[in-house]
Amino acid sequence: MEKTIISEGRTTNEAIEKGLKQLRVSKDKVEIKVLENEEKRSFFSILAPRVVKVEMKLKEDKKEKKEIRPKKVIELTEEEKQKAKENIKKFMDEILVQLPENTVYNVSDGELGINVEITNSNLGFLIGYRGETLYAMQNILSAIAGKGIEKKVRVILDIEGYKEKRERTLEELAEKVAKTVIRTRKPIKLEPMQAYERKIIHSKLQQNDKVETESIGEEPNRRIIIKLKNK
């Protein structure tokens, strides 16, 4: 799709409206520059058909590009990693006695930080609705892991493989909704999601040549709209 077009009309407003229809976007999504104004007409051109030209350029969606950008990996020294793991293990040992019997945890190095996995078949209360409790606990673990360390420590928590299952569910949802949008030609707004979950939807449909995704709203009610691509 062209990012810049020239639109014509008998008035500036008509030229803009035609351009918006061609681009299939709202006015706030474009930069508009009037090339020929209807007021600037000479005496000799008064009998000629009135034509106004405007240049319309799609604005770059910086928020979306920022949202799907991979997180920067924070490098820790081996000594810092060991300290962070000790902090996590001390905390986990203290709360383990309050969790269901046979609950175990594992702490390991990951690509984006320190991975913590808790396993038991009866830990739904630690996951919460759409993973809300899990993400809250992940933030707590990150803060605890960073005690005595100047750098920020990133902890990636998973409970009973929830994140992998949720990722598959969201990818299936993205494909299903995309097909509905293509069939009905109407945008669909999804329910509010965590930033991590929105990233899965964005990534899954990034290469789709018929639909595009956009995040709207403010946290914690930020959500995704899936709509037809402008052509």
FIZAKOL-203285 format. One record per atom (N, C-alpha, C): z, y, x; atom name; residue in three letters. Coordinates in steps of 0.2 Angstrom, whole numbers, plus 2048, in hexadecimal, padded with zeros to 3 digits. Layout:
// FIZAKOL-203285
   pz   py   px  name  resn
    Z    Y    X    CA   ALA
...
//
This chain:
// FIZAKOL-203285
   pz   py   px  name  resn
  800  7FA  804     N   MET
  800  800  800    CA   MET
  800  806  804     C   MET
  7FC  80B  802     N   GLU
  7FC  811  806    CA   GLU
  802  815  805     C   GLU
  805  818  80B     N   LYS
  80B  81C  80B    CA   LYS
  809  823  809     C   LYS
  803  826  80A     N   THR
  801  82D  809    CA   THR
  7FB  82D  805     C   THR
  7FB  831  7FF     N   ILE
  7F5  831  7FB    CA   ILE
  7F4  839  7FA     C   ILE
  7ED  83A  7F8     N   ILE
  7EC  841  7F5    CA   ILE
  7EA  840  7EE     C   ILE
  7EE  844  7EA     N   SER
  7ED  843  7E3    CA   SER
  7EA  84A  7E0     C   SER
  7E6  84A  7DB     N   GLU
  7E2  850  7D8    CA   GLU
  7E4  850  7D1     C   GLU
  7E4  857  7CE     N   GLY
  7E5  858  7C7    CA   GLY
  7E3  85F  7C5     C   GLY
  7E3  860  7BF     N   ARG
  7E2  867  7BD    CA   ARG
  7E8  86C  7BE     C   ARG
  7EE  869  7BF     N   THR
  7F4  86D  7C0    CA   THR
  7F8  869  7C6     C   THR
  7FD  86C  7C9     N   THR
  801  869  7CE    CA   THR
  804  863  7CB     C   THR
  807  864  7C5     N   ASN
  80B  85F  7C1    CA   ASN
  807  859  7C0     C   ASN
  801  85A  7BE     N   GLU
  7FC  855  7BC    CA   GLU
  7FA  851  7C2     C   GLU
  7F9  854  7C8     N   ALA
  7F7  851  7CE    CA   ALA
  7FD  84D  7D0     C   ALA
  803  84F  7D0     N   ILE
  809  84B  7D2    CA   ILE
  80A  845  7CD     C   ILE
  809  846  7C7     N   GLU
  80A  841  7C2    CA   GLU
  805  83B  7C3     C   GLU
  7FF  83D  7C5     N   LYS
  7FA  838  7C6    CA   LYS
  7FB  834  7CD     C   LYS
  7FE  838  7D2     N   GLY
  800  835  7D8    CA   GLY
  806  830  7D7     C   GLY
  80B  832  7D3     N   LEU
  810  82E  7D2    CA   LEU
  80E  827  7CF     C   LEU
  809  828  7CA     N   LYS
  807  822  7C7    CA   LYS
  803  81D  7CB     C   LYS
  7FF  820  7D0     N   GLN
  7FC  81C  7D5    CA   GLN
  800  819  7DA     C   GLN
  806  81C  7DC     N   LEU
  80A  819  7E0    CA   LEU
  80F  815  7DD     C   LEU
  810  816  7D6     N   ARG
  815  812  7D2    CA   ARG
  81C  813  7D4     C   ARG
  81E  819  7D6     N   VAL
  825  81B  7D8    CA   VAL
  827  821  7D4     C   VAL
  82D  823  7D4     N   SER
  830  829  7D1    CA   SER
  82F  82F  7D6     C   SER
  830  835  7D3     N   LYS
  82F  83B  7D7    CA   LYS
  834  83B  7DD     C   LYS
  83A  839  7DD     N   ASP
  83F  839  7E2    CA   ASP
  83D  834  7E8     C   ASP
  838  830  7E7     N   LYS
  836  82B  7EC    CA   LYS
  830  82E  7F1     C   LYS
  82E  834  7EF     N   VAL
  828  837  7F3    CA   VAL
  82A  83E  7F6     C   VAL
  826  840  7FB     N   GLU
  826  846  7FE    CA   GLU
  81F  84A  7FB     C   GLU
  820  84F  7F8     N   ILE
  81A  853  7F5    CA   ILE
  818  859  7F9     C   ILE
  811  85A  7FA     N   LYS
  80F  860  7FE    CA   LYS
  809  862  7FA     C   LYS
  809  868  7F7     N   VAL
  803  86B  7F3    CA   VAL
  7FE  86D  7F8     C   VAL
  7F8  86A  7F8     N   LEU
  7F2  86C  7FC    CA   LEU
  7EE  872  7F9     C   LEU
  7ED  871  7F3     N   GLU
  7E9  876  7EF    CA   GLU
  7EC  878  7E9     C   GLU
  7EF  87E  7E8     N   ASN
  7F2  881  7E3    CA   ASN
  7EE  884  7DD     C   ASN
  7EF  883  7D7     N   GLU
  7EB  885  7D2    CA   GLU
  7EB  88D  7D2     C   GLU
  7F0  890  7D5     N   GLU
  7F1  897  7D4    CA   GLU
  7EC  89B  7D9     C   GLU
  7EB  897  7DF     N   LYS
  7E6  89A  7E4    CA   LYS
  7DF  899  7E2     C   LYS
  7DC  89C  7DD     N   ARG
  7D5  89C  7DC    CA   ARG
  7D2  8A2  7DC     C   ARG
  7CC  8A2  7DF     N   SER
  7C8  8A9  7E0    CA   SER
  7C5  8AA  7DA     C   SER
  7C2  8B0  7DA     N   PHE
  7BE  8B3  7D4    CA   PHE
  7B8  8AE  7D3     C   PHE
  7B5  8AC  7D9     N   PHE
  7AE  8A9  7D8    CA   PHE
  7AF  8A1  7D6     C   PHE
  7B6  89F  7D7     N   SER
  7B7  898  7D5    CA   SER
  7BA  897  7CE     C   SER
  7BB  89D  7CA     N   ILE
  7BE  89D  7C4    CA   ILE
  7BB  898  7BF     C   ILE
  7B4  898  7BF     N   LEU
  7B0  894  7BB    CA   LEU
  7B0  88C  7BD     C   LEU
  7B2  88B  7C3     N   ALA
  7B2  884  7C6    CA   ALA
  7B7  880  7C3     C   ALA
  7B7  879  7C2     N   PRO
  7BC  875  7C0    CA   PRO
  7C2  876  7C4     C   PRO
  7C8  877  7C1     N   ARG
  7CE  878  7C4    CA   ARG
  7D1  871  7C7     C   ARG
  7D2  871  7CE     N   VAL
  7D4  86B  7D1    CA   VAL
  7DA  86D  7D6     C   VAL
  7E0  86A  7D5     N   VAL
  7E6  86A  7D9    CA   VAL
  7E7  864  7DD     C   VAL
  7E7  864  7E4     N   LYS
  7E8  85F  7E8    CA   LYS
  7F0  85F  7EB     C   LYS
  7F3  859  7EB     N   VAL
  7F9  858  7ED    CA   VAL
  7FA  852  7F2     C   VAL
  7FD  853  7F7     N   GLU
  7FE  84D  7FC    CA   GLU
  805  84A  7FA     C   GLU
  805  843  7F9     N   MET
  80B  840  7F7    CA   MET
  80C  83A  7FC     C   MET
  812  83B  7FF     N   LYS
  814  836  805    CA   LYS
  81A  832  803     C   LYS
  81A  82B  803     N   LEU
  820  827  801    CA   LEU
  826  829  806     C   LEU
  82C  82A  804     N   LYS
  832  82A  808    CA   LYS
  834  824  80B     C   LYS
  836  824  811     N   GLU
  838  81D  814    CA   GLU
  83F  81C  811     C   GLU
  840  815  80F     N   ASP
  846  813  80C    CA   ASP
  84B  811  812     C   ASP
  84F  816  815     N   LYS
  853  815  81B    CA   LYS
  859  811  819     C   LYS
  85B  811  813     N   LYS
  861  80D  811    CA   LYS
  860  806  811     C   LYS
  85A  804  80F     N   GLU
  858  7FD  80E    CA   GLU
  857  7FA  815     C   GLU
  854  7FE  81A     N   LYS
  853  7FC  820    CA   LYS
  859  7FB  824     C   LYS
  85E  7FF  823     N   LYS
  864  7FF  826    CA   LYS
  868  7F8  823     C   LYS
  867  7F7  81D     N   GLU
  86B  7F2  81A    CA   GLU
  869  7EB  81D     C   GLU
  863  7EA  81E     N   ILE
  860  7E3  820    CA   ILE
  860  7E2  827     C   ILE
  862  7E8  82B     N   ARG
  862  7E7  832    CA   ARG
  867  7E2  834     C   ARG
  866  7DE  839     N   PRO
  86B  7D9  83C    CA   PRO
  871  7DD  83F     C   PRO
  877  7DA  83E     N   LYS
  87D  7DD  840    CA   LYS
  87D  7DC  848     C   LYS
  87F  7E2  84B     N   LYS
  880  7E2  852    CA   LYS
  885  7DD  855     C   LYS
  884  7D9  85A     N   VAL
  889  7D4  85C    CA   VAL
  88D  7D8  861     C   VAL
  894  7D7  860     N   ILE
  899  7DB  864    CA   ILE
  89B  7D5  86A     C   ILE
  899  7D7  870     N   GLU
  89A  7D2  875    CA   GLU
  8A2  7D3  877     C   GLU
  8A5  7CD  878     N   LEU
  8AC  7CD  87A    CA   LEU
  8AC  7C9  880     C   LEU
  8B1  7CB  885     N   THR
  8B2  7C7  88B    CA   THR
  8B5  7C0  889     C   THR
  8B5  7BB  88D     N   GLU
  8B8  7B5  88C    CA   GLU
  8C0  7B6  88B     C   GLU
  8C3  7BA  88E     N   GLU
  8CA  7BC  88D    CA   GLU
  8CB  7BE  886     C   GLU
  8C7  7C3  884     N   GLU
  8C8  7C6  87E    CA   GLU
  8C6  7C1  878     C   GLU
  8C1  7BD  879     N   LYS
  8C0  7B7  874    CA   LYS
  8C6  7B3  873     C   LYS
  8C9  7B1  879     N   GLN
  8CF  7AC  879    CA   GLN
  8D5  7B0  875     C   GLN
  8D6  7B6  877     N   LYS
  8DB  7BA  874    CA   LYS
  8DA  7BA  86C     C   LYS
  8D4  7BC  86A     N   ALA
  8D2  7BC  863    CA   ALA
  8D3  7B5  85F     C   ALA
  8D1  7B0  863     N   LYS
  8D2  7A9  860    CA   LYS
  8DA  7A8  85F     C   LYS
  8DE  7AA  864     N   GLU
  8E5  7A8  864    CA   GLU
  8E8  7AC  85E     C   GLU
  8E6  7B2  85D     N   ASN
  8E8  7B6  857    CA   ASN
  8E7  7B3  851     C   ASN
  8E1  7B0  850     N   ILE
  8DE  7AD  84A    CA   ILE
  8E2  7A7  849     C   ILE
  8E3  7A3  84E     N   LYS
  8E7  79C  84D    CA   LYS
  8EE  79D  84B     C   LYS
  8F1  7A2  84E     N   LYS
  8F8  7A4  84C    CA   LYS
  8F9  7A6  845     C   LYS
  8F4  7AA  843     N   PHE
  8F4  7AC  83C    CA   PHE
  8F3  7A6  837     C   PHE
  8EE  7A2  839     N   MET
  8EC  79C  835    CA   MET
  8F1  797  834     C   MET
  8F5  796  83A     N   ASP
  8FA  791  83A    CA   ASP
  900  793  835     C   ASP
  901  79A  835     N   GLU
  906  79C  830    CA   GLU
  905  79B  829     C   GLU
  8FE  79C  827     N   ILE
  8FD  79C  820    CA   ILE
  8FB  795  81E     C   ILE
  8F9  790  823     N   LEU
  8F7  78A  821    CA   LEU
  8FC  786  81D     C   LEU
  903  787  81F     N   VAL
  908  784  81B    CA   VAL
  908  786  814     C   VAL
  905  78B  812     N   GLN
  905  78E  80B    CA   GLN
  8FF  78B  807     C   GLN
  8FA  788  80B     N   LEU
  8F4  786  808    CA   LEU
  8F4  77E  806     C   LEU
  8F0  77C  801     N   PRO
  8F0  775  7FF    CA   PRO
  8F0  770  805     C   PRO
  8F4  76A  804     N   GLU
  8F4  765  809    CA   GLU
  8EE  763  80C     C   GLU
  8ED  761  812     N   ASN
  8E7  75F  815    CA   ASN
  8E2  765  817     C   ASN
  8E4  76B  816     N   THR
  8E0  770  818    CA   THR
  8DF  771  81F     C   THR
  8D9  772  822     N   VAL
  8D9  773  829    CA   VAL
  8D4  778  82A     C   VAL
  8D4  77B  830     N   TYR
  8D0  781  832    CA   TYR
  8CD  77F  839     C   TYR
  8C8  783  83B     N   ASN
  8C4  782  841    CA   ASN
  8C2  789  844     C   ASN
  8C4  78B  84A     N   VAL
  8C2  791  84D    CA   VAL
  8BD  790  852     C   VAL
  8B7  793  852     N   SER
  8B2  792  857    CA   SER
  8AE  799  858     C   SER
  8AA  799  85E     N   ASP
  8A6  79E  860    CA   ASP
  89F  79E  85B     C   ASP
  89D  7A4  859     N   GLY
  897  7A4  855    CA   GLY
  892  7AA  858     C   GLY
  88C  7AA  855     N   GLU
  887  7AF  858    CA   GLU
  889  7B6  856     C   GLU
  88D  7B7  851     N   LEU
  88F  7BE  84F    CA   LEU
  896  7C0  850     C   LEU
  89A  7BB  852     N   GLY
  8A1  7BC  853    CA   GLY
  8A5  7B5  853     C   GLY
  8AB  7B5  851     N   ILE
  8AF  7AF  851    CA   ILE
  8AF  7AC  84A     C   ILE
  8AD  7A5  84A     N   ASN
  8AC  7A2  843    CA   ASN
  8B3  79E  842     C   ASN
  8B5  79F  83B     N   VAL
  8BB  79C  839    CA   VAL
  8B9  798  833     C   VAL
  8BA  791  833     N   GLU
  8B8  78D  82D    CA   GLU
  8BF  78A  82A     C   GLU
  8C0  78A  824     N   ILE
  8C6  787  821    CA   ILE
  8C3  782  81C     C   ILE
  8C6  77C  81C     N   THR
  8C3  777  818    CA   THR
  8C9  773  814     C   THR
  8C7  772  80E     N   ASN
  8CB  76E  809    CA   ASN
  8C7  76E  803     C   ASN
  8C8  769  7FE     N   SER
  8C5  769  7F8    CA   SER
  8C8  76D  7F3     C   SER
  8CD  771  7F4     N   ASN
  8D1  774  7EF    CA   ASN
  8D3  77B  7F1     C   ASN
  8CE  77F  7F3     N   LEU
  8CF  786  7F6    CA   LEU
  8CB  78B  7F2     C   LEU
  8C9  78A  7EC     N   GLY
  8C5  78E  7E8    CA   GLY
  8C9  795  7E7     C   GLY
  8CF  795  7E7     N   PHE
  8D3  79B  7E6    CA   PHE
  8D3  7A0  7ED     C   PHE
  8D1  79D  7F2     N   LEU
  8D0  7A1  7F9    CA   LEU
  8C9  7A4  7F9     C   LEU
  8C4  7A1  7F5     N   ILE
  8BE  7A4  7F5    CA   ILE
  8BD  7A9  7F0     C   ILE
  8C0  7A8  7EA     N   GLY
  8C0  7AD  7E5    CA   GLY
  8B9  7AE  7E1     C   GLY
  8B9  7B3  7DD     N   TYR
  8B2  7B4  7D9    CA   TYR
  8AD  7B7  7DE     C   TYR
  8A7  7B3  7DE     N   ARG
  8A2  7B5  7E2    CA   ARG
  8A4  7B7  7EA     C   ARG
  8A9  7B3  7EC     N   GLY
  8AC  7B4  7F3    CA   GLY
  8B0  7BA  7F4     C   GLY
  8B2  7BD  7EF     N   GLU
  8B6  7C4  7F0    CA   GLU
  8BC  7C2  7F5     C   GLU
  8C0  7BD  7F3     N   THR
  8C6  7BC  7F7    CA   THR
  8C4  7B9  7FE     C   THR
  8BF  7B6  7FE     N   LEU
  8BD  7B3  805    CA   LEU
  8BB  7B9  80A     C   LEU
  8B8  7BE  807     N   TYR
  8B6  7C4  80B    CA   TYR
  8BC  7C8  80D     C   TYR
  8C1  7C9  808     N   ALA
  8C7  7CC  809    CA   ALA
  8CB  7C9  80F     C   ALA
  8CB  7C3  80F     N   MET
  8CF  7BF  814    CA   MET
  8CB  7BF  81B     C   MET
  8C4  7C0  81B     N   GLN
  8C0  7C0  821    CA   GLN
  8C2  7C7  824     C   GLN
  8C3  7CC  820     N   ASN
  8C5  7D3  823    CA   ASN
  8CB  7D3  826     C   ASN
  8D0  7CF  823     N   ILE
  8D7  7CF  825    CA   ILE
  8D7  7CB  82C     C   ILE
  8D3  7C5  82C     N   LEU
  8D2  7C1  832    CA   LEU
  8CF  7C6  838     C   LEU
  8CA  7CA  836     N   SER
  8C7  7CE  83C    CA   SER
  8CC  7D3  83E     C   SER
  8D1  7D6  83A     N   ALA
  8D6  7DA  83C    CA   ALA
  8DB  7D7  841     C   ALA
  8DD  7D1  83F     N   ILE
  8E2  7CD  842    CA   ILE
  8DF  7CB  849     C   ILE
  8D9  7C9  849     N   ALA
  8D6  7C6  84F    CA   ALA
  8D5  7CC  854     C   ALA
  8D5  7D2  852     N   GLY
  8D4  7D8  857    CA   GLY
  8DA  7DB  85A     C   GLY
  8E0  7D8  858     N   LYS
  8E6  7DA  85A    CA   LYS
  8E7  7DA  862     C   LYS
  8E8  7DF  865     N   GLY
  8E9  7DF  86C    CA   GLY
  8E2  7DF  870     C   GLY
  8DC  7E0  86C     N   ILE
  8D6  7E1  86F    CA   ILE
  8D2  7E7  86D     C   ILE
  8D0  7EB  872     N   GLU
  8CD  7F1  870    CA   GLU
  8C7  7F1  86C     C   GLU
  8C2  7EC  86E     N   LYS
  8BC  7EB  86A    CA   LYS
  8BD  7E9  863     C   LYS
  8B8  7EA  85F     N   LYS
  8B9  7E7  858    CA   LYS
  8B7  7E0  858     C   LYS
  8BB  7DC  855     N   VAL
  8BA  7D4  855    CA   VAL
  8B7  7D3  84E     C   VAL
  8B1  7CF  84E     N   ARG
  8AE  7CD  847    CA   ARG
  8B0  7C6  846     C   ARG
  8B3  7C5  840     N   VAL
  8B4  7BE  83E    CA   VAL
  8B0  7BC  838     C   VAL
  8AD  7B6  839     N   ILE
  8A9  7B4  833    CA   ILE
  8AC  7AE  830     C   ILE
  8AF  7AF  82A     N   LEU
  8B3  7A9  827    CA   LEU
  8AF  7A6  822     C   LEU
  8B0  79F  822     N   ASP
  8AD  79B  81C    CA   ASP
  8B2  796  81A     C   ASP
  8B1  795  814     N   ILE
  8B6  790  810    CA   ILE
  8B2  78B  80D     C   ILE
  8B3  785  80F     N   GLU
  8B0  77F  80B    CA   GLU
  8A8  780  80B     C   GLU
  8A5  783  810     N   GLY
  89E  784  810    CA   GLY
  89B  788  80B     C   GLY
  8A0  78D  808     N   TYR
  89E  791  803    CA   TYR
  898  796  804     C   TYR
  898  799  80A     N   LYS
  892  79D  80C    CA   LYS
  88B  79A  80C     C   LYS
  88B  794  80F     N   GLU
  885  790  80F    CA   GLU
  882  78F  808     C   GLU
  887  78D  804     N   LYS
  885  78B  7FD    CA   LYS
  883  791  7F9     C   LYS
  887  797  7FA     N   ARG
  885  79D  7F7    CA   ARG
  87E  7A0  7F9     C   ARG
  87D  79F  800     N   GLU
  877  7A1  802    CA   GLU
  871  79E  7FF     C   GLU
  871  797  7FE     N   ARG
  86C  793  7FB    CA   ARG
  86B  796  7F3     C   ARG
  871  797  7F0     N   THR
  871  799  7E9    CA   THR
  86D  7A0  7E8     C   THR
  86F  7A4  7ED     N   LEU
  86C  7AB  7ED    CA   LEU
  864  7AB  7EE     C   LEU
  862  7A7  7F3     N   GLU
  85B  7A6  7F5    CA   GLU
  858  7A3  7EF     C   GLU
  85A  79E  7EB     N   GLU
  857  79C  7E5    CA   GLU
  857  7A1  7E0     C   GLU
  85C  7A5  7DF     N   LEU
  85C  7AA  7DA    CA   LEU
  857  7B0  7DC     C   LEU
  856  7B1  7E2     N   ALA
  851  7B6  7E4    CA   ALA
  84A  7B4  7E2     C   ALA
  849  7AE  7E4     N   GLU
  842  7AB  7E2    CA   GLU
  841  7AB  7DA     C   GLU
  846  7A9  7D7     N   LYS
  845  7A8  7CF    CA   LYS
  844  7AF  7CC     C   LYS
  848  7B4  7CE     N   VAL
  848  7BB  7CB    CA   VAL
  841  7BE  7CD     C   VAL
  83F  7BD  7D4     N   ALA
  838  7BF  7D6    CA   ALA
  833  7BD  7D2     C   ALA
  833  7B6  7D0     N   LYS
  82E  7B4  7CB    CA   LYS
  82E  7B7  7C5     C   LYS
  834  7B8  7C2     N   THR
  834  7BB  7BB    CA   THR
  832  7C2  7BC     C   THR
  833  7C6  7C1     N   VAL
  831  7CD  7C2    CA   VAL
  829  7CD  7C2     C   VAL
  826  7C8  7C6     N   ILE
  81F  7C8  7C6    CA   ILE
  81C  7C6  7C0     C   ILE
  81F  7C2  7BC     N   ARG
  81C  7C0  7B5    CA   ARG
  81D  7C5  7B0     C   ARG
  823  7C9  7B0     N   THR
  824  7CE  7AB    CA   THR
  822  7D5  7AD     C   THR
  821  7D6  7B4     N   ARG
  81F  7DC  7B6    CA   ARG
  825  7E1  7B5     C   ARG
  82B  7DF  7B4     N   LYS
  830  7E3  7B3    CA   LYS
  836  7E2  7B8     C   LYS
  839  7E8  7BB     N   PRO
  83E  7E7  7C0    CA   PRO
  844  7E4  7BD     C   PRO
  848  7E0  7C1     N   ILE
  84E  7DD  7BF    CA   ILE
  854  7DF  7C4     C   ILE
  85A  7E1  7C1     N   LYS
  85F  7E3  7C5    CA   LYS
  864  7DD  7C5     C   LYS
  866  7DC  7CB     N   LEU
  86B  7D6  7CC    CA   LEU
  872  7D9  7CC     C   LEU
  877  7D4  7CB     N   GLU
  87E  7D6  7CB    CA   GLU
  880  7D9  7D2     C   GLU
  886  7DD  7D2     N   PRO
  888  7E0  7D8    CA   PRO
  88A  7DA  7DD     C   PRO
  888  7DB  7E3     N   MET
  88A  7D6  7E8    CA   MET
  88D  7D9  7EF     C   MET
  890  7D4  7F3     N   GLN
  892  7D6  7F9    CA   GLN
  88C  7D8  7FE     C   GLN
  88D  7DC  803     N   ALA
  887  7DE  807    CA   ALA
  884  7D8  80A     C   ALA
  888  7D3  80C     N   TYR
  886  7CD  80F    CA   TYR
  881  7C9  80B     C   TYR
  883  7C9  804     N   GLU
  87F  7C6  7FF    CA   GLU
  878  7CA  7FE     C   GLU
  879  7D0  7FD     N   ARG
  873  7D4  7FC    CA   ARG
  86E  7D3  802     C   ARG
  870  7D2  808     N   LYS
  86C  7D1  80E    CA   LYS
  868  7CB  80D     C   LYS
  86B  7C6  80A     N   ILE
  868  7BF  809    CA   ILE
  862  7C0  804     C   ILE
  863  7C4  7FF     N   ILE
  85D  7C5  7FA    CA   ILE
  858  7C9  7FD     C   ILE
  85A  7CF  801     N   HIS
  855  7D3  804    CA   HIS
  850  7CF  809     C   HIS
  854  7CB  80D     N   SER
  850  7C7  812    CA   SER
  84C  7C1  80F     C   SER
  84E  7BE  809     N   LYS
  84A  7B9  806    CA   LYS
  844  7BC  803     C   LYS
  844  7C2  801     N   LEU
  83E  7C5  7FE    CA   LEU
  83A  7CA  802     C   LEU
  83C  7CB  808     N   GLN
  839  7D0  80C    CA   GLN
  832  7CE  80E     C   GLN
  830  7C8  80E     N   GLN
  829  7C6  80F    CA   GLN
  825  7C5  809     C   GLN
  828  7C6  803     N   ASN
  824  7C5  7FD    CA   ASN
  81F  7CB  7FC     C   ASN
  819  7C9  7FB     N   ASP
  814  7CE  7FA    CA   ASP
  813  7D1  7F3     C   ASP
  817  7CF  7EF     N   LYS
  817  7D1  7E8    CA   LYS
  81D  7D5  7E5     C   LYS
  823  7D4  7E8     N   VAL
  829  7D7  7E6    CA   VAL
  82C  7DA  7EC     C   VAL
  831  7DF  7EA     N   GLU
  835  7E2  7F0    CA   GLU
  83C  7E3  7ED     C   GLU
  841  7E4  7F1     N   THR
  848  7E5  7EF    CA   THR
  84A  7EC  7F1     C   THR
  84F  7EE  7ED     N   GLU
  852  7F5  7EF    CA   GLU
  859  7F4  7ED     C   GLU
  85E  7F7  7F1     N   SER
  865  7F7  7EF    CA   SER
  867  7FE  7EC     C   SER
  86B  7FE  7E7     N   ILE
  86D  804  7E3    CA   ILE
  874  804  7E2     C   ILE
  877  80A  7E1     N   GLY
  87E  80A  7DF    CA   GLY
  883  80B  7E5     C   GLY
  889  80C  7E4     N   GLU
  88E  80C  7E9    CA   GLU
  892  806  7E9     C   GLU
  895  804  7EF     N   GLU
  89A  7FF  7F0    CA   GLU
  8A0  800  7EB     C   GLU
  8A3  7FB  7E8     N   PRO
  8A1  7F4  7E8    CA   PRO
  89C  7F2  7E3     C   PRO
  899  7F7  7E0     N   ASN
  894  7F5  7DA    CA   ASN
  88D  7F6  7DD     C   ASN
  88C  7F6  7E3     N   ARG
  885  7F6  7E6    CA   ARG
  881  7F0  7E4     C   ARG
  87B  7F0  7E1     N   ARG
  877  7EB  7DF    CA   ARG
  870  7EB  7E1     C   ARG
  86C  7E6  7E0     N   ILE
  865  7E6  7E2    CA   ILE
  861  7E6  7DC     C   ILE
  85B  7EA  7DC     N   ILE
  856  7E9  7D7    CA   ILE
  850  7E6  7DB     C   ILE
  84D  7E1  7D7     N   ILE
  847  7DE  7D9    CA   ILE
  841  7E0  7D5     C   ILE
  83C  7E3  7D8     N   LYS
  837  7E6  7D4    CA   LYS
  830  7E5  7D7     C   LYS
  82A  7E6  7D3     N   LEU
  824  7E5  7D6    CA   LEU
  823  7EA  7DC     C   LEU
  81F  7E8  7E1     N   LYS
  81D  7EC  7E6    CA   LYS
  818  7F1  7E4     C   LYS
  819  7F7  7E6     N   ASN
  814  7FD  7E5    CA   ASN
  80D  7FB  7E9     C   ASN
  808  7FB  7E5     N   LYS
  801  7FA  7E9    CA   LYS
  7FC  7FF  7E8     C   LYS
//
